[in-house]
Amino acid sequence: MTNDNYTGVTTGTVATACSLAALDAILDSSDIACVKVETPKKILDIIIDECKKVDSNRAYAIAHKNPYNDPDVTVDLAIVSTVELFDKTDEEVNVIITGGEGVGIITKPGLQIPVGDYAINPGPRSMIINNLNDKVPEGKIAKVTISIPEGEKIAKKTMNPKLGIVGGISVLGTTGIARSMSSDAYKNSIVTQLDVALALELDNLVFVPGNIGEKLALKNMDITKQQVIQTGNYVGFMFEEAEKRGITKFTFFGHMGKLIKVAGGIFNTKHAVADGRREIMVSHAALCGAPQKDLQRLFDSKTTDDMMDILNELNISVEVSNSIAKAIHDRCYQRFDLDLNVILVDMDGNYLNDNFMI
């Protein structure tokens, strides 16, 4: 399907392939093992697992999204397209698209699809139409129904429930080719949280690194899940997108071990990209008067939790945490013109700094 282990195909490409195979089965009744799908990037050969003509005007096809080098929950997922041909009653379009089992339904504004419609994004819709349009017989209209039997189960592992997409997953893809989570595809998936929050006119947003931060924020603060925005490792990207949308005041909440990196100007917090936790902690401890021998202990510590234990011994943990929180605030103000309320916590959700508002 693709030329390397770092790319795969999107759910939209597989759905298009199944739709194309089902239509071909209606038209010529032959066994179809592979189809050529025209994506916005290039033409791809997609293997079809099963294709069956049910009657003279209806057929279905099934294919799987092949594995590639990415922790994508939709890998190996079966996608089904059922195509039916109907007589046109007027000058209708040639292809209409709907969803079936396992494809989510939009229940909140702010996404690319209107409320009440199936979560089949514009890219896949266009790809299906472009690939089928010229093949639909004159005087006929093709109704395409996309189903993902395991979609409702898989959706629990995605952001869909939080975004108000219920009953299944989304059919996604802009280029037809899926790339690893370090690419724009992952960023596009998390930035939709901002659009939903804006559409719902939510105030007092709380940005957190991930699921642990969200759980602790909900435990400690008087907020709802809808007010929590997960950044993943892409703190800088999410802050930039927030600023673009006019979201300039919010709370940045999370474990010291993640947020401390931002104090050092590290806006991608993935460990393999950059660390600097001990260097940043030692710098702020020194500014707060920690003795040299204790600075060495901090530098030799493996985790920020261990570092906080040392700072507690020295009775400067809050002072150092406040210094780090202020540095995070100042870094973000300088780079993005954001006025952040920074809250640092440990793994139990205990506040480490006290120079914040709640």
N, C-alpha and C positions, 0 to 999 in steps of 0.2 A: 504493500500500500504506500509506504513512504520509504525514503532512502536511508534512514538512520534510526538508532534506538532512542533518539531524543525527541522525535516527533511521532504523532499518531494522527488519527482522524477524529473529528468532532462527532458528537451525537447527531448533529445536523447533517453531516455527510453520510453517515450510516442510514439515517432516516430517508435521505434522498435516494440512496442506492436501492433500498427496499422498495420505495415507491416506483422507481424506474423499472425494477425487475417485475413488480406486480403488474404494471401497465403492459410491459412487453409480453408477459404471460397471457394476458387477455387477448392481445393482438395476434400472437402467433402460436400460442399453446406449447411452446417448446420448453424443455428443462433449462433453467438459467442458473449457471454456477458463478458467473462473474459479470459485472456491469462496469461501464466506464462512466464516471461521474465528473461533470465539469464543475469545478469549484472556482471561486474568484482568483485562486492562485495558479492552479494547473489541473489537468485531467488526471484522475486517480482511478486505478483498477480496484474495485471493492468486491471481495468474495461474498457470495450469498449462500447462507447455510441451508435454507429451504425456500422453495417457491412453488406455489400450487394455484392452479386455476380452479376456482370453486364452481363457477358457471360461466356462461357466455359473456357476462358483463362484470364479473368480480373475480379478484385474485388477491392473494396475500404473499408477502415475502418476509423472511426473517434473516437478520445478520447480527453479528456481534462486533462490538468495538474492541479491536485487537489491543493487546498490551503494548505499552511503550514506557520509556524511562521516566515515570511520574506516578506519584501516589494518588491517582485519579479514581474516585469511587465508581465511576461509570465504566471503567475498563472491564471487559468480558461481559458486559451487560447485553442481553438480547433486546433488539429493537425490531418492532413489527410494523409493517405498513400494509394496510388493506386499501385497495383501490377499486372503486365502483364507477362504471360508466352509466350516465343517464342522458336522456334526450334533452337538448337545450329547449327552453321555452321562449327565450328571446335572445338578445345580444349579450348573453352572460359571458363571464370570463371562462377560460378553458379549464382552469384548475381551482378547486376550493380545498382548503386544508382545515382539518379539525383534529382534536385529540381524543384519545381513548384511555383505557386503563393504564394507570401509572404515570400519566402526564399531568403535571400540576395545573391548577387553575389559579389565576391571579385574583387576589381578594383585596389588595391594597394599591393605592395609586403610587406613581413615581417610577414605575418600571417601563420598559419599552412596549409592553403589551397592555391593552386596556383591561380594567377590572372586569372580571367575568369571563374572560377569554382563556383559552389554553396557553400554557407557557411554552409556546413554540416561537422562538425569537425571530425578528425580521430577517436575519441572515439565512437561517434554514428555510424559512418560508420562500424567500426569493430563489434559493437554490433549487428547491423542489419544483417551483413554477417554471424556472428557466430550463430545467432538464426534461420536464414532461410536456411543456406547452405545445411544442411542434409535433409531438407524437399523438396527441389526442385527436381521434377521428373527427372529421367535419360534422357538425351538427350534434356533437356529444360534449358532455362536461364530465371531468374526472373528479370524483370526491375522494380525497386522500385522508385516511384516518391513521394517525401515528399512535401506537401503543407501546408501553414498556412494562411488561408484566411484573418485574421486580422494582418498578419505579417508586412506589409508595414506601416500600421498605428502605430503599437506598436513600430516599429524600431525608430521612431522619439524620443522616450523616452529613448533610449539606446545610447551607444557610437558608434554604427555601422556607422552612417553617417561620423563621424570624422575619423574612421578607414578605410574608403573607402569601406564599405560593403553597397551596394545600393539595394533598392527594397524590403527590408524585413529584418527579424531578422536572427540570426544564430541558428543552431541546435547544442546544446552544451552538454557537460557532459563527464567526464573521468571515474567516478565510477558508474554512473547511478543513484546516490542518490544526491539530492540537499540539501545543508545545508544553514544556515542563512548567511547573509552578513558578519558576523564576521569570517567566515571560509575562507579557501583557495580559494573557488570558486569565491568569489568577487575579491580577490587579483589577481587571474589569469585573470580576465576580464579587470582589469585596467592596468596590466603590459604590455599588448599587445600594448599599446600606444608607449612604448619604442621601441619595435621591428619594428613597422611601421616607426617611426622616423629614426631609424638606416638604415632600408632598403631604405628609401628615401634620405639618406645622408643629413639630415637637421642639420643646425648649429643654434646656439643661441636659444637653447631650454629654455622655461619658464615654471617652475613648479608652479602650483596653487592648492589651496585646492579643488575648485569646480567650479560650473557654474558662480557664482558671480565673483570670481577671474579671470576666463577666460574672461568674458565680460569686466572687467575693464582693464585687460592687453591688450586686443585687442584695446581698446579705447585709452590707453596711450602710447602704444609702437608700433614700426614699425615692426610688426610680422604678420604671418598668423595663422589661427586656427591649422594648422598642427604642428606648433612649440610649441603649448601649451599642456602641460602634466598635467592632473588632478590626484592628489594624493588621493582624498577623505580624510578620517581620517588617512590613513595609510602612513604617511609621512616617517617614518623610513623604512618601507618595500620598498617603491618606491625609496628612496635614495640608499638603499642597492642594489636593482636591477639595478639601474643606474650605480653604481660603478662597479658592476660585468660586465656590458656591456662596460665599458671604458668611460662612460659619467661622467666626473669628474668636469666639469666647466659648470655652467648654472645659470640662474636667478631664485630665489625663490621669488615669488610675491604674495601678498595677504593682506587681512584685518588684522590689528593689533590684533584683537581679536582671530584669529586662529594662526597666526605665532608666537605670543608672547610665546605660550606654549613651542615651540621648544627651546627658550632661556633658559628655565628651564630644558631642557633635556627630555621633554615630546614629544615622537615621535609618539604616537597615540593620535590624538587631539580630539577624541570623548569625549564630556562633561562627560558622565557617567564613563569614564575610569580615567580621571584626569583633573583637572582644573589648579589652581595655577596662574591664570592671575593677580589677585590683588597682590599676594605675589611677583611675578616677577616685576610688575610695581613699587611697593613700594620700592623694593630693588634698582632698577636702578634710581628711582627718588631721593632716599637718597644718592646714589653715586654722583648724579649731584647737591647735595646741597639743596634739598627741605627741608623746615622747618618741625619740628615734627608734628605741628598741621595740616599741609597740607598732610603729609604722612598718618595721620589718615583719612582725607577726601578721599584720594585715596583708602585707605583700605576699607572704607565704601561704595564706589561706586559700582554700579551694573554692569556697562558695561565699556569696554575700551574706548568707545566714551566719556562717562562721565569723565573718567580719563584724556583723552586728553584735554577736556575743562579746567580742573583744571591746567594741565601743561601749557596750553596756557596763563592762567591768570598769571602764575609764570614766563612766558617767557623762559621756559626750555623745551618746547615740542620737538623741533628738537634735542636738546642735549640728552634727554632721549631716543628718538626714535633711534638716532644713537647708543647709548649704547646698546639698545636691539638688533638692527640689527647686531652689532658686536658680541654680545653674541650668536646669532643664527648662524652666520658664524663660530665662534670658536667651538661651540658644534658639528656642522656638520663636521668640519675639523678634530676634535679629534676622532669622532666616525666612520666616513666613509672615511676620507681623500678626502673630497669634497671641492672645492674652490668656494663658492657660492657668487653670487651678490644678496644681499638681498634688496628687495623693500617693504616697509610697506606703506599701504594706508588706508584711511578711506572709508566709504561706498559710497562716491561720487567719489572715485578714486584719491583724493588729496594725494600727496606724504607727508609722515610724517617724513621720514628721508632724509638726503641728502648725505650720505656716500655710494653712489652706482654709477654704470656706466650705461648709457643708450644710 
